[in-house]
Amino acid sequence: MHTLTTRFVRVGNSRGLRIPKAVIEQLGFGSEVEIAVLEDSLVIRPAGRRRSGWEQKFLEMAAHGDDSLLDGHTATEWEKDDWEW
């Protein structure tokens, strides 16, 4: 593990950290990152893809017969008036 020392910079009323481009590229950071506080450490990691893994989970649900709607369709007045079924 390499250790890098840097200083906080002012960003309006907040503070920011400058992360060298080489580190950003090495870690695969995009425009968003996840930040977590673990005990006395700040962990910054690439943001996970939203809904990552959902397709696999839906397939697993279907395989177990756990993919039916929990409530029936309840048509609104708007749907009754404006849609042809």
Backbone as JSON Lines, residues from 0, in Angstrom:
{"i":0,"aa":"M","n":[0.85,-1.18,0.0],"ca":[0.0,0.0,0.0],"c":[0.89,1.23,0.0]}
{"i":1,"aa":"H","n":[0.58,2.17,-0.87],"ca":[1.32,3.42,-0.93],"c":[0.56,4.47,-0.13]}
{"i":2,"aa":"T","n":[1.28,5.3,0.57],"ca":[0.68,6.37,1.35],"c":[1.0,7.69,0.69]}
{"i":3,"aa":"L","n":[-0.01,8.53,0.57],"ca":[0.13,9.84,-0.04],"c":[-0.36,10.87,0.96]}
{"i":4,"aa":"T","n":[0.39,11.92,1.16],"ca":[-0.04,13.0,2.04],"c":[-0.49,14.17,1.18]}
{"i":5,"aa":"T","n":[-1.64,14.72,1.49],"ca":[-2.17,15.85,0.74],"c":[-2.82,16.81,1.72]}
{"i":6,"aa":"R","n":[-3.19,17.98,1.25],"ca":[-3.82,18.99,2.1],"c":[-5.24,19.24,1.62]}
{"i":7,"aa":"F","n":[-6.09,19.63,2.56],"ca":[-7.44,20.05,2.21],"c":[-7.38,21.38,1.47]}
{"i":8,"aa":"V","n":[-8.3,21.56,0.53],"ca":[-8.44,22.84,-0.17],"c":[-9.86,23.34,0.08]}
{"i":9,"aa":"R","n":[-10.02,24.63,0.12],"ca":[-11.35,25.21,0.32],"c":[-12.16,25.1,-0.97]}
{"i":10,"aa":"V","n":[-13.41,24.68,-0.81],"ca":[-14.36,24.61,-1.91],"c":[-15.64,25.22,-1.36]}
{"i":11,"aa":"G","n":[-15.79,26.53,-1.51],"ca":[-16.91,27.23,-0.88],"c":[-16.79,27.11,0.62]}
{"i":12,"aa":"N","n":[-17.87,26.66,1.28],"ca":[-17.84,26.45,2.72],"c":[-17.34,25.06,3.1]}
{"i":13,"aa":"S","n":[-17.03,24.25,2.11],"ca":[-16.59,22.88,2.35],"c":[-15.08,22.77,2.17]}
{"i":14,"aa":"R","n":[-14.61,21.56,2.3],"ca":[-13.2,21.26,2.05],"c":[-13.13,20.13,1.04]}
{"i":15,"aa":"G","n":[-12.09,20.14,0.24],"ca":[-11.9,19.09,-0.75],"c":[-10.5,18.53,-0.68]}
{"i":16,"aa":"L","n":[-10.32,17.4,-1.32],"ca":[-9.01,16.78,-1.42],"c":[-8.63,16.67,-2.89]}
{"i":17,"aa":"R","n":[-7.39,16.97,-3.2],"ca":[-6.91,16.78,-4.56],"c":[-6.33,15.37,-4.65]}
{"i":18,"aa":"I","n":[-6.81,14.64,-5.61],"ca":[-6.33,13.27,-5.83],"c":[-5.58,13.26,-7.15]}
{"i":19,"aa":"P","n":[-4.34,12.83,-7.15],"ca":[-3.57,12.83,-8.4],"c":[-4.24,12.02,-9.5]}
{"i":20,"aa":"K","n":[-4.09,12.51,-10.73],"ca":[-4.7,11.88,-11.89],"c":[-4.31,10.4,-12.0]}
{"i":21,"aa":"A","n":[-3.05,10.08,-11.73],"ca":[-2.59,8.69,-11.82],"c":[-3.37,7.79,-10.86]}
{"i":22,"aa":"V","n":[-3.67,8.28,-9.68],"ca":[-4.42,7.5,-8.69],"c":[-5.86,7.32,-9.17]}
{"i":23,"aa":"I","n":[-6.45,8.39,-9.68],"ca":[-7.82,8.33,-10.2],"c":[-7.93,7.29,-11.31]}
{"i":24,"aa":"E","n":[-6.96,7.31,-12.22],"ca":[-6.98,6.35,-13.33],"c":[-6.73,4.92,-12.84]}
{"i":25,"aa":"Q","n":[-5.79,4.77,-11.91],"ca":[-5.47,3.44,-11.38],"c":[-6.68,2.8,-10.71]}
{"i":26,"aa":"L","n":[-7.48,3.6,-10.01],"ca":[-8.63,3.08,-9.29],"c":[-9.9,3.04,-10.12]}
{"i":27,"aa":"G","n":[-9.85,3.59,-11.33],"ca":[-11.01,3.56,-12.2],"c":[-12.13,4.48,-11.77]}
{"i":28,"aa":"F","n":[-11.77,5.59,-11.11],"ca":[-12.78,6.54,-10.68],"c":[-13.41,7.22,-11.89]}
{"i":29,"aa":"G","n":[-14.73,7.32,-11.88],"ca":[-15.44,8.1,-12.88],"c":[-15.77,9.45,-12.29]}
{"i":30,"aa":"S","n":[-16.92,10.0,-12.63],"ca":[-17.3,11.31,-12.1],"c":[-17.95,11.2,-10.73]}
{"i":31,"aa":"E","n":[-18.31,9.98,-10.31],"ca":[-18.92,9.77,-8.99],"c":[-18.11,8.75,-8.21]}
{"i":32,"aa":"V","n":[-18.02,8.98,-6.91],"ca":[-17.36,8.02,-6.01],"c":[-18.26,7.79,-4.81]}
{"i":33,"aa":"E","n":[-18.03,6.69,-4.12],"ca":[-18.71,6.42,-2.85],"c":[-17.73,6.75,-1.74]}
{"i":34,"aa":"I","n":[-18.22,7.38,-0.7],"ca":[-17.4,7.74,0.45],"c":[-17.99,7.06,1.67]}
{"i":35,"aa":"A","n":[-17.13,6.38,2.43],"ca":[-17.58,5.7,3.65],"c":[-16.64,6.06,4.79]}
{"i":36,"aa":"V","n":[-17.2,6.2,5.97],"ca":[-16.41,6.43,7.17],"c":[-16.35,5.11,7.93]}
{"i":37,"aa":"L","n":[-15.16,4.57,8.09],"ca":[-14.96,3.32,8.82],"c":[-14.0,3.61,9.97]}
{"i":38,"aa":"E","n":[-14.57,3.58,11.17],"ca":[-13.81,3.89,12.39],"c":[-13.12,5.24,12.22]}
{"i":39,"aa":"D","n":[-11.8,5.26,12.13],"ca":[-11.1,6.54,12.0],"c":[-10.55,6.75,10.59]}
{"i":40,"aa":"S","n":[-11.16,6.1,9.6],"ca":[-10.68,6.18,8.22],"c":[-11.78,6.66,7.28]}
{"i":41,"aa":"L","n":[-11.35,7.33,6.23],"ca":[-12.24,7.74,5.15],"c":[-11.92,6.86,3.95]}
{"i":42,"aa":"V","n":[-12.91,6.13,3.46],"ca":[-12.7,5.23,2.34],"c":[-13.4,5.81,1.12]}
{"i":43,"aa":"I","n":[-12.66,5.96,0.04],"ca":[-13.21,6.47,-1.22],"c":[-13.04,5.37,-2.25]}
{"i":44,"aa":"R","n":[-14.15,4.98,-2.9],"ca":[-14.08,3.93,-3.9],"c":[-14.97,4.31,-5.09]}
{"i":45,"aa":"P","n":[-14.72,3.7,-6.26],"ca":[-15.56,4.01,-7.41],"c":[-17.03,3.73,-7.09]}
{"i":46,"aa":"A","n":[-17.9,4.59,-7.55],"ca":[-19.33,4.39,-7.33],"c":[-19.77,3.14,-8.08]}
{"i":47,"aa":"G","n":[-20.55,2.32,-7.4],"ca":[-21.08,1.12,-8.04],"c":[-22.11,1.5,-9.09]}
{"i":48,"aa":"R","n":[-22.24,0.64,-10.06],"ca":[-23.26,0.9,-11.08],"c":[-24.62,0.74,-10.43]}
{"i":49,"aa":"R","n":[-25.46,1.72,-10.62],"ca":[-26.8,1.63,-10.07],"c":[-27.52,0.43,-10.67]}
{"i":50,"aa":"R","n":[-28.24,-0.24,-9.82],"ca":[-29.02,-1.43,-10.19],"c":[-28.14,-2.58,-10.67]}
{"i":51,"aa":"S","n":[-26.86,-2.51,-10.34],"ca":[-25.96,-3.6,-10.7],"c":[-26.41,-4.88,-10.01]}
{"i":52,"aa":"G","n":[-26.51,-5.94,-10.77],"ca":[-26.9,-7.23,-10.22],"c":[-28.4,-7.47,-10.15]}
{"i":53,"aa":"W","n":[-29.19,-6.47,-10.47],"ca":[-30.65,-6.63,-10.38],"c":[-31.15,-7.72,-11.32]}
{"i":54,"aa":"E","n":[-30.63,-7.76,-12.54],"ca":[-31.11,-8.75,-13.5],"c":[-30.93,-10.16,-12.96]}
{"i":55,"aa":"Q","n":[-29.76,-10.44,-12.41],"ca":[-29.5,-11.77,-11.85],"c":[-30.45,-12.07,-10.69]}
{"i":56,"aa":"K","n":[-30.69,-11.09,-9.84],"ca":[-31.6,-11.29,-8.7],"c":[-33.03,-11.55,-9.18]}
{"i":57,"aa":"F","n":[-33.47,-10.85,-10.22],"ca":[-34.8,-11.08,-10.76],"c":[-34.92,-12.49,-11.33]}
{"i":58,"aa":"L","n":[-33.86,-12.95,-12.01],"ca":[-33.88,-14.31,-12.54],"c":[-33.95,-15.34,-11.42]}
{"i":59,"aa":"E","n":[-33.22,-15.09,-10.33],"ca":[-33.28,-15.98,-9.17],"c":[-34.68,-15.99,-8.55]}
{"i":60,"aa":"M","n":[-35.3,-14.82,-8.47],"ca":[-36.65,-14.74,-7.92],"c":[-37.61,-15.56,-8.78]}
{"i":61,"aa":"A","n":[-37.51,-15.4,-10.11],"ca":[-38.39,-16.13,-11.01],"c":[-38.18,-17.63,-10.87]}
{"i":62,"aa":"A","n":[-36.95,-18.07,-10.71],"ca":[-36.65,-19.49,-10.57],"c":[-37.28,-20.06,-9.3]}
{"i":63,"aa":"H","n":[-37.45,-19.22,-8.28],"ca":[-38.05,-19.67,-7.02],"c":[-39.55,-19.34,-6.94]}
{"i":64,"aa":"G","n":[-40.12,-18.86,-8.05],"ca":[-41.54,-18.52,-8.06],"c":[-41.88,-17.32,-7.2]}
{"i":65,"aa":"D","n":[-40.92,-16.47,-6.98],"ca":[-41.11,-15.31,-6.11],"c":[-41.12,-14.02,-6.92]}
{"i":66,"aa":"D","n":[-41.78,-14.05,-8.07],"ca":[-41.76,-12.87,-8.93],"c":[-43.16,-12.36,-9.27]}
{"i":67,"aa":"S","n":[-44.16,-12.69,-8.45],"ca":[-45.51,-12.2,-8.72],"c":[-45.73,-10.88,-7.99]}
{"i":68,"aa":"L","n":[-46.66,-10.09,-8.51],"ca":[-46.98,-8.81,-7.87],"c":[-47.63,-9.06,-6.51]}
{"i":69,"aa":"L","n":[-47.29,-8.25,-5.56],"ca":[-47.85,-8.41,-4.22],"c":[-49.23,-7.77,-4.09]}
{"i":70,"aa":"D","n":[-49.53,-6.82,-4.95],"ca":[-50.86,-6.21,-4.95],"c":[-51.37,-6.21,-6.38]}
{"i":71,"aa":"G","n":[-52.65,-6.36,-6.52],"ca":[-53.24,-6.37,-7.85],"c":[-53.22,-5.0,-8.49]}
{"i":72,"aa":"H","n":[-53.49,-4.97,-9.78],"ca":[-53.54,-3.69,-10.48],"c":[-54.78,-2.93,-10.04]}
{"i":73,"aa":"T","n":[-54.6,-1.7,-9.64],"ca":[-55.73,-0.85,-9.27],"c":[-55.74,0.33,-10.22]}
{"i":74,"aa":"A","n":[-56.68,0.3,-11.14],"ca":[-56.77,1.35,-12.15],"c":[-57.25,2.65,-11.51]}
{"i":75,"aa":"T","n":[-56.64,3.73,-11.93],"ca":[-57.08,5.04,-11.46],"c":[-58.21,5.53,-12.35]}
{"i":76,"aa":"E","n":[-58.91,6.55,-11.91],"ca":[-59.97,7.13,-12.73],"c":[-59.41,7.6,-14.06]}
{"i":77,"aa":"W","n":[-58.2,8.16,-14.02],"ca":[-57.57,8.65,-15.24],"c":[-57.37,7.49,-16.21]}
{"i":78,"aa":"E","n":[-56.9,6.35,-15.73],"ca":[-56.7,5.19,-16.6],"c":[-58.02,4.68,-17.15]}
{"i":79,"aa":"K","n":[-59.04,4.67,-16.34],"ca":[-60.34,4.17,-16.79],"c":[-60.9,5.05,-17.9]}
{"i":80,"aa":"D","n":[-60.73,6.37,-17.78],"ca":[-61.3,7.3,-18.75],"c":[-60.46,7.44,-20.01]}
{"i":81,"aa":"D","n":[-59.13,7.45,-19.87],"ca":[-58.27,7.84,-20.99],"c":[-57.58,6.69,-21.71]}
{"i":82,"aa":"W","n":[-57.7,5.48,-21.21],"ca":[-57.03,4.36,-21.85],"c":[-58.05,3.36,-22.37]}
{"i":83,"aa":"E","n":[-57.72,2.75,-23.51],"ca":[-58.53,1.66,-24.03],"c":[-57.82,0.37,-23.69]}
{"i":84,"aa":"W","n":[-58.52,-0.56,-23.04],"ca":[-57.9,-1.82,-22.63],"c":[-58.33,-2.92,-23.54]}
